[in-house]
Amino acid sequence: MRSFVFAVLYLAATAATAQDSLRMDFEAYDPPSTLVVPEHPLTRAKIPFIDVHSHHWNMAEQDLKKLIREMDELHMGAIINLSGRGGAALKAMQDNITKQGYQNRIFLFTNISFNGIDEPDWAQNTVKQLEYDVANGAKGLKIFKSLGLSVKDKSGKRVPIDDPRIDPVWAKCGELGIPVLIHAGDPEPFWSPMDAQNERWLELKTHPGRRRSDSDPAPWAQIIQEQHHVFRKHPNTRFINAHFGWFAHDLTKLGQLLKEMPNMYIELGAIIAELGRQPRQAKAFFETYQDRILFGKDAYNPEEYHTYFRVLETADEYFPYYKRYHAFWRMYGLDLPEKVLEKVYYKNALSLIPGLDPAVFR
């Protein structure tokens, strides 16, 4: 009798386990592929590259030897720290870089504050800060996505990216010969209903603070149009549109924008998974616009560069992205020609960003 009871309990437990597997949540379902294909994972770029989109907040006091060692292991010739802050903070960072002898490997972009934008001397003071920062080593200006999303004036109204009060800043960057790397908005699906039709559902579930709406703070298309308005209004200033301008999923549209705005360049930080799922179209895009694309990564995690190298350099098939909530699909390598890689990896940045050392890439 006891054996019979144990058998019943065992069958019930097995049935429950089977039921649980049938009820598995989507986020838990991530099986390894059984596909057997040639694999060429990379830990080092084929040729030296410049990362034009990185963030290092404590560089004024940081011992930079570890960063340089990691850069050498990746074959990274130079890195752009977009979080230069500006003013005395930027000078302290630059002084530390120079003191340690890495001024030909590590470069800074400055940042500006929009606090006090209502004040009549805001633009004048901000332009003076830009001049000061460039004199102290800044190679460009980074604009964070807070402009257009969360920056408000004293009345509580959202400050649009194309607010005319900022025009003197864009113009000064052109005059100084420095590029503006600008992040506007976020992926368009963040503004869509969070339902079964939203490809970013898993990311929005795991990061609910990223959800937006037409009233929080404005429609996606409006924010992007504000950015493009700035590009068109200031043709003598060169802009690097972060994250492919959030059009990596529609390369035909992005190509049209590049043709319409010759002063707009793009960098591929955080959108490599979009390119890896459309390898033929993406490769053709890179070949067509090879003079307008720069390598960028965004968050600095050395092991994540490996996926970028694999997508850009190999012809591998069906391999995963490193953050499933960003991309639950598999990717394919673009197998870019070396002449295109050279431009994307470093030549375009050398021609666009003043003061980089070309000797590092010989």
Secondary structure, 3 states (H helix, E strand, C coil): CHHHHHHHHHHHHHHHHHHHHHCCCHHHCCCCCCCCCCCCCCCCCCCCEEEEEECCCCCCCCCCHHHHHHHHHHCEEEEEECCCCCHHHHHHHHHHHHHCCCCCCEEECECCCCCCCCCCCHHHHHHHHHHHHHHCCCCCEEECCHHHHCCECCCCCECCCCCHHHHHHHHHHHHHCCCEEECCCCCHHHHCCCCCCCCCHHHHHHCHHHCCECCECCCHHHHHHHHHHHHHHCCCCCEEEHHHHHCCCCHHHHHHHHHHCCCEEEECCCCHHHHHCCHHHHHHHHHHCCCCEECCCECCCHHHHHHHHHHHHCCCCCEECCCCCCCCCEECCCCCCHHHHHHHHHHHHHHHCCCCCHHHHC
